[in-house]
Amino acid sequence: MYKMKKFVLYLFILLYFMSSVKVYAESYPSISAKAAIVMDQETGRVLYEKNPHEKLPMASTTKIMTLLVALEKGNLNDIVTVSKRAASVGGSSIWLSPGEKIDMESLLYGLMLNSGNDAATAIAEHIGGSVENFIEIMNQKAREIGAYNTHFVTPSGLDIGIDDHYTTAYDLALITRYAFRYPKFAEIVSTKEKTIPWEGREWDRYLRNKNKLLWIYEGADGVKTGFTNKAGRCLVSSASREGRRFIAVVLNSPPMWEDSMKILDYAFSKYKPYKVLEKGELIKKIKVEGGKENSVSVVSERECIIPALEDEKQDVNLEFHFPKSVKAPVEKGEKIGYVTVKIGEEKICDVNCVALKKVEQEDFGYNFQKIIKNWLKVLNPS
């Protein structure tokens, strides 16, 4: 009898374990990519990951950083003179010729839509003075963003005979998330088709974006494909729905379209927007020293909506980071502190909190009036 009960108990545990594994397998996608990630653009929260910190070559997804640096350091209206070196770069191209003059903005579209390696080199030479100097800027920017497991050797992603050109799925998502703060970046990477000038020809260059998710995936709005024999097929993609954008990265993924759609589908279906704070929501009052008012109301600077699983919403909590007091004068909109939004122990984001109104500093006239008012109260107690 005892053995029978023991057998039934073991059987129950086994069946429970198998059902749990089945549910997990159905909910968390299995993909072919060697490394992958989905990141929420607003908060940076990771919603899906597979080997996210493994260093891998990334082919032409490199050009995301090339575009970012160009937007920060370059001028869209600059006229670039194409060098022999740029015109002779192999691989995907927008067919630049030595000595050709073309505006920077057109080069950026050629960089991202047709994945022009010649465009990447021309951009690097114009902004950096040389490709090598531009690469230094790219690596410096990666460190600034926090992409510490990334190292660039070329502005195009060509890696023949190169072993130390690499990134991680996590770093590439970080770089892309950072780049989306620039409206021009979002505009370029979401463009499906474009014509740009072709000096010396009677017709313009026609560019067509290689990212086919822009045509076939709901809400797709970026960003870059890549392929080399060493890196395999790579894709950084993004999609926006209901006011939120998710960034997906797959590295060395033979079915990169299918893998990307699968993990984006997972993120959109499982993680729903949860409003934590309204813009202008009262957080607390802070004591003001030496002011015409004793305290100032502090409000959230922006709305805070986070992606959360249904059963995580009950675990959302706030940590407050404020001084005990501030000294007058206090300007309206001045940052006073911030709130950290967490789910359990996982930090999701910080939200700055600002003064709701101006509090002026005490002066002689104010203090004199204050003394008179207090004196009158003594003489005429109510």
C-alpha positions as CSV (number, residue, x, y, z in Angstrom):
1,M,0.0,0.0,0.0
2,Y,2.8,2.4,0.9
3,K,4.7,1.6,-2.3
4,M,1.5,2.3,-4.3
5,K,1.0,5.7,-2.6
6,K,4.7,6.5,-3.3
7,F,4.3,5.5,-6.9
8,V,1.1,7.7,-7.3
9,L,2.9,10.7,-5.7
10,Y,5.9,10.3,-8.1
11,L,3.6,10.0,-11.0
12,F,1.7,13.1,-10.0
13,I,5.0,15.1,-9.7
14,L,6.1,13.9,-13.1
15,L,2.9,14.8,-14.8
16,Y,2.9,18.2,-13.2
17,F,6.5,18.8,-14.3
18,M,5.7,17.7,-17.8
19,S,2.7,20.0,-18.0
20,S,4.7,22.9,-16.7
21,V,7.4,22.3,-19.3
22,K,4.7,22.1,-22.0
23,V,3.2,25.4,-21.0
24,Y,6.6,27.1,-20.9
25,A,7.5,25.7,-24.3
26,E,4.3,27.0,-25.8
27,S,4.7,30.4,-24.3
28,Y,8.4,31.1,-24.7
29,P,9.4,30.7,-28.4
30,S,12.1,28.4,-29.6
31,I,14.0,29.9,-32.5
32,S,17.0,29.0,-34.7
33,A,19.0,32.2,-34.1
34,K,22.3,31.8,-32.2
35,A,21.4,34.9,-30.1
36,A,18.3,37.0,-29.9
37,I,16.5,39.6,-27.8
38,V,13.4,41.7,-27.7
39,M,13.7,45.1,-25.8
40,D,11.0,47.6,-25.0
41,Q,12.2,50.9,-26.5
42,E,10.6,53.2,-23.9
43,T,12.0,51.5,-20.8
44,G,14.8,49.2,-22.1
45,R,13.1,46.2,-20.4
46,V,14.1,42.9,-21.9
47,L,11.1,40.9,-22.9
48,Y,12.7,37.9,-24.6
49,E,16.3,36.7,-24.7
50,K,18.5,33.9,-26.0
51,N,22.3,34.1,-25.4
52,P,21.9,37.9,-25.3
53,H,25.5,38.6,-24.2
54,E,27.3,36.2,-26.6
55,K,29.8,38.1,-28.7
56,L,29.1,37.5,-32.4
57,P,29.8,39.2,-35.8
58,M,26.8,41.3,-36.9
59,A,27.4,42.1,-40.6
60,S,25.5,45.1,-42.0
61,T,23.5,45.7,-38.8
62,T,26.8,47.6,-38.0
63,K,25.3,50.4,-40.1
64,I,22.9,51.3,-37.3
65,M,25.8,52.8,-35.5
66,T,27.2,54.4,-38.7
67,L,23.8,56.1,-39.1
68,L,23.7,57.2,-35.5
69,V,27.2,58.7,-35.6
70,A,26.4,60.5,-38.9
71,L,23.2,62.0,-37.4
72,E,25.1,63.3,-34.4
73,K,28.3,64.4,-36.0
74,G,27.4,65.2,-39.6
75,N,25.2,67.7,-41.5
76,L,22.4,66.4,-43.7
77,N,23.0,69.2,-46.2
78,D,26.8,68.5,-46.6
79,I,28.0,67.7,-50.1
80,V,30.3,64.6,-49.9
81,T,32.9,64.0,-52.6
82,V,33.3,60.2,-53.1
83,S,36.8,58.9,-52.9
84,K,38.3,56.0,-54.9
85,R,38.5,54.0,-51.7
86,A,34.7,54.4,-51.1
87,A,33.7,53.7,-54.7
88,S,35.8,50.5,-54.8
89,V,34.3,48.9,-51.6
90,G,32.8,45.5,-52.5
91,G,29.5,43.9,-51.5
92,S,26.2,45.7,-51.5
93,S,26.4,49.1,-53.1
94,I,24.6,52.2,-54.3
95,W,27.0,52.4,-57.3
96,L,29.0,55.5,-56.2
97,S,31.8,56.7,-58.6
98,P,35.1,58.3,-57.7
99,G,34.8,62.1,-57.6
100,E,31.0,62.0,-57.5
101,K,29.3,64.6,-55.4
102,I,26.3,63.6,-53.4
103,D,24.5,65.1,-50.3
104,M,24.9,63.4,-46.9
105,E,21.1,62.8,-46.5
106,S,21.0,60.8,-49.7
107,L,24.0,58.7,-48.6
108,L,22.2,57.9,-45.3
109,Y,19.2,56.5,-47.2
110,G,21.6,54.5,-49.5
111,L,23.3,53.2,-46.3
112,M,20.2,51.9,-44.7
113,L,17.9,50.9,-47.6
114,N,20.3,49.4,-50.1
115,S,22.9,48.7,-47.4
116,G,25.5,50.5,-49.4
117,N,29.0,49.6,-48.2
118,D,30.3,52.3,-50.5
119,A,28.0,54.8,-48.8
120,A,29.2,53.7,-45.4
121,T,32.8,54.4,-46.4
122,A,32.0,57.8,-48.0
123,I,30.1,58.8,-44.8
124,A,33.0,57.7,-42.6
125,E,35.6,59.5,-44.6
126,H,33.6,62.7,-44.7
127,I,32.7,62.9,-41.0
128,G,35.8,61.3,-39.5
129,G,38.4,62.6,-41.9
130,S,39.3,58.9,-42.4
131,V,37.6,55.6,-41.9
132,E,39.9,54.8,-39.0
133,N,39.0,58.0,-37.1
134,F,35.3,57.3,-37.7
135,I,35.7,53.8,-36.3
136,E,37.1,55.4,-33.1
137,I,34.0,57.6,-32.8
138,M,31.8,54.5,-33.3
139,N,33.6,52.6,-30.5
140,Q,33.5,55.6,-28.2
141,K,29.8,56.0,-28.8
142,A,29.2,52.3,-28.1
143,R,30.9,52.7,-24.7
144,E,28.9,55.9,-24.0
145,I,25.6,54.0,-24.7
146,G,26.7,51.1,-22.5
147,A,27.4,48.6,-25.3
148,Y,30.5,47.3,-23.6
149,N,30.7,44.0,-25.5
150,T,30.8,45.7,-28.9
151,H,33.8,46.5,-31.0
152,F,33.7,48.0,-34.5
153,V,36.5,47.6,-37.2
154,T,34.5,48.8,-40.3
155,P,31.6,51.2,-40.8
156,S,29.9,48.7,-43.1
157,G,30.1,45.4,-41.3
158,L,32.3,43.7,-43.9
159,D,34.3,41.2,-42.0
160,I,36.5,39.3,-44.5
161,G,39.8,38.6,-42.7
162,I,38.5,40.4,-39.6
163,D,38.0,38.6,-36.3
164,D,37.4,41.4,-33.8
165,H,34.3,43.1,-35.3
166,Y,31.5,42.0,-33.0
167,T,28.6,42.8,-30.8
168,T,25.9,41.1,-28.8
169,A,22.1,40.9,-29.2
170,Y,21.7,43.0,-26.1
171,D,24.3,45.7,-27.2
172,L,22.7,46.0,-30.6
173,A,19.3,46.5,-29.1
174,L,20.8,49.1,-26.8
175,I,22.3,51.0,-29.7
176,T,19.1,50.8,-31.7
177,R,17.1,52.0,-28.7
178,Y,19.4,55.0,-28.3
179,A,19.3,55.8,-32.0
180,F,15.5,56.0,-32.0
181,R,15.6,59.1,-29.9
182,Y,16.4,60.9,-33.3
183,P,13.3,61.4,-35.4
184,K,15.5,61.3,-38.6
185,F,16.7,57.8,-37.6
186,A,13.1,56.6,-37.3
187,E,12.2,58.2,-40.6
188,I,15.1,56.6,-42.5
189,V,14.8,53.1,-41.2
190,S,11.1,53.0,-41.8
191,T,11.3,54.2,-45.4
192,K,10.4,51.4,-47.9
193,E,11.4,53.1,-51.1
194,K,13.3,56.2,-52.1
195,T,14.9,57.9,-55.0
196,I,18.2,59.9,-54.6
197,P,20.3,61.8,-57.1
198,W,22.7,60.1,-59.4
199,E,25.3,62.6,-60.7
200,G,26.0,62.4,-64.4
201,R,22.9,60.3,-65.1
202,E,19.6,61.3,-66.6
203,W,17.8,59.3,-64.0
204,D,17.9,59.0,-60.2
205,R,19.0,56.1,-58.1
206,Y,16.1,53.9,-56.9
207,L,16.4,52.4,-53.4
208,R,14.3,49.7,-52.0
209,N,14.6,48.7,-48.4
210,K,15.8,45.1,-47.9
211,N,13.9,44.8,-44.6
212,K,10.8,42.9,-45.9
213,L,9.1,43.0,-42.4
214,L,8.2,46.6,-43.4
215,W,5.8,45.0,-45.9
216,I,4.6,41.9,-44.1
217,Y,4.5,42.6,-40.3
218,E,1.9,44.7,-38.5
219,G,3.4,47.9,-37.2
220,A,6.9,47.2,-38.5
221,D,9.0,50.4,-38.6
222,G,12.7,49.5,-38.9
223,V,15.5,48.8,-38.9
224,K,18.4,46.9,-40.7
225,T,19.3,43.6,-42.3
226,G,22.8,42.0,-42.5
227,F,24.6,39.1,-44.0
228,T,28.1,37.8,-44.3
229,N,29.4,34.3,-44.4
230,K,30.9,34.7,-41.0
231,A,27.9,36.4,-39.3
232,G,25.2,34.5,-41.1
233,R,21.8,36.2,-41.5
234,C,21.2,39.0,-39.0
235,L,18.2,41.3,-38.5
236,V,17.4,44.1,-36.2
237,S,13.7,44.9,-36.5
238,S,11.2,47.1,-34.7
239,A,7.4,47.3,-34.6
240,S,5.0,49.7,-32.9
241,R,1.5,49.0,-31.7
242,E,-0.7,50.9,-29.3
243,G,1.9,53.6,-28.9
244,R,4.7,51.2,-27.8
245,R,7.7,50.0,-29.8
246,F,9.6,46.8,-29.4
247,I,13.1,46.2,-30.8
248,A,14.0,42.7,-31.9
249,V,17.5,41.4,-32.7
250,V,18.4,38.0,-34.2
251,L,22.1,37.1,-34.9
252,N,23.1,34.2,-37.1
253,S,19.5,33.2,-37.8
254,P,18.9,31.3,-41.1
255,P,15.1,32.0,-40.9
256,M,15.6,35.5,-39.7
257,W,12.2,36.8,-40.8
258,E,10.4,34.0,-39.1
259,D,12.5,34.1,-35.9
260,S,12.0,37.9,-35.7
261,M,8.2,37.7,-36.2
262,K,8.0,34.9,-33.7
263,I,9.7,36.7,-30.8
264,L,7.9,40.0,-31.6
265,D,4.6,38.1,-31.6
266,Y,5.5,36.7,-28.2
267,A,6.3,40.1,-26.8
268,F,3.2,41.8,-28.1
269,S,0.9,39.0,-27.0
270,K,2.4,38.5,-23.5
271,Y,3.4,42.0,-22.4
272,K,0.6,44.6,-22.1
273,P,1.0,48.3,-21.4
274,Y,0.5,49.1,-17.7
275,K,0.3,52.8,-16.7
276,V,2.2,53.4,-13.6
277,L,2.2,57.3,-13.5
278,E,0.4,60.1,-15.2
279,K,2.3,63.1,-16.5
280,G,2.0,65.8,-13.8
281,E,0.9,63.3,-11.1
282,L,1.5,64.6,-7.6
283,I,4.2,62.5,-6.0
284,K,4.9,64.4,-2.7
285,K,5.6,67.7,-1.1
286,I,9.2,68.8,-0.3
287,K,10.2,71.3,2.4
288,V,11.6,74.5,1.0
289,E,14.2,76.4,3.1
290,G,14.4,80.1,2.8
291,G,11.4,80.4,0.5
292,K,8.3,82.5,0.5
293,E,6.4,79.2,0.8
294,N,7.3,76.4,3.2
295,S,7.0,73.6,0.6
296,V,6.7,72.8,-3.1
297,S,4.6,70.1,-4.8
298,V,6.7,67.6,-6.8
299,V,5.1,65.9,-9.8
300,S,6.1,63.3,-12.4
301,E,7.8,64.9,-15.4
302,R,6.3,62.4,-17.9
303,E,3.7,59.6,-18.2
304,C,5.2,56.2,-17.3
305,I,3.8,53.1,-19.1
306,I,5.7,49.8,-18.7
307,P,5.3,46.5,-20.5
308,A,4.2,43.9,-17.9
309,L,2.8,40.3,-17.8
310,E,-0.7,40.1,-16.4
311,D,0.5,38.4,-13.2
312,E,3.3,41.0,-12.7
313,K,1.1,44.0,-12.3
314,Q,0.5,43.3,-8.6
315,D,4.3,43.4,-8.0
316,V,4.8,46.9,-9.4
317,N,6.3,49.1,-6.8
318,L,7.9,52.6,-6.6
319,E,11.1,53.7,-4.9
320,F,11.4,57.4,-4.1
321,H,14.6,59.3,-4.3
322,F,14.2,62.8,-2.9
323,P,16.1,65.2,-0.6
324,K,14.6,66.1,2.7
325,S,14.5,69.7,1.7
326,V,15.5,72.1,-1.0
327,K,16.8,75.7,-0.8
328,A,14.9,78.6,-2.4
329,P,14.6,79.8,-5.1
330,V,13.0,76.8,-6.8
331,E,12.1,77.1,-10.5
332,K,9.0,75.7,-12.0
333,G,9.9,72.4,-13.8
334,E,13.2,72.1,-11.8
335,K,14.2,68.5,-11.2
336,I,13.9,67.7,-7.5
337,G,14.3,63.9,-7.5
338,Y,13.1,60.8,-9.2
339,V,11.1,57.7,-8.8
340,T,12.4,54.2,-9.7
341,V,9.7,51.9,-11.1
342,K,10.3,48.2,-10.2
343,I,8.5,44.9,-10.7
344,G,9.5,42.9,-7.7
345,E,13.3,43.5,-7.4
346,E,13.7,44.2,-11.2
347,K,14.3,47.8,-12.0
348,I,12.3,48.9,-15.0
349,C,13.0,52.6,-15.3
350,D,13.4,56.0,-13.6
351,V,11.0,58.9,-13.9
352,N,12.2,62.4,-13.1
353,C,10.1,64.5,-10.8
354,V,9.9,68.3,-11.0
355,A,8.6,71.3,-9.1
356,L,5.0,72.1,-9.9
357,K,5.5,75.9,-9.5
358,K,8.1,78.5,-8.7
359,V,9.0,79.3,-5.1
360,E,10.8,82.6,-4.6
361,Q,13.5,83.2,-2.1
362,E,12.8,85.2,1.0
363,D,13.8,88.9,0.9
364,F,13.7,91.8,3.3
365,G,10.3,93.0,2.3
366,Y,8.8,89.5,2.6
367,N,10.4,89.0,6.1
368,F,9.2,92.4,7.2
369,Q,5.6,91.6,6.2
370,K,5.9,88.3,7.9
371,I,7.0,90.0,11.2
372,I,4.1,92.5,11.0
373,K,1.5,89.7,10.4
374,N,2.8,87.8,13.4
375,W,2.8,91.0,15.5
376,L,-0.8,91.7,14.5
377,K,-1.8,88.1,15.4
378,V,-0.4,88.7,18.9
379,L,-2.2,92.0,19.4
380,N,-5.5,90.7,17.9
381,P,-5.8,87.0,18.8
382,S,-8.8,85.4,17.2
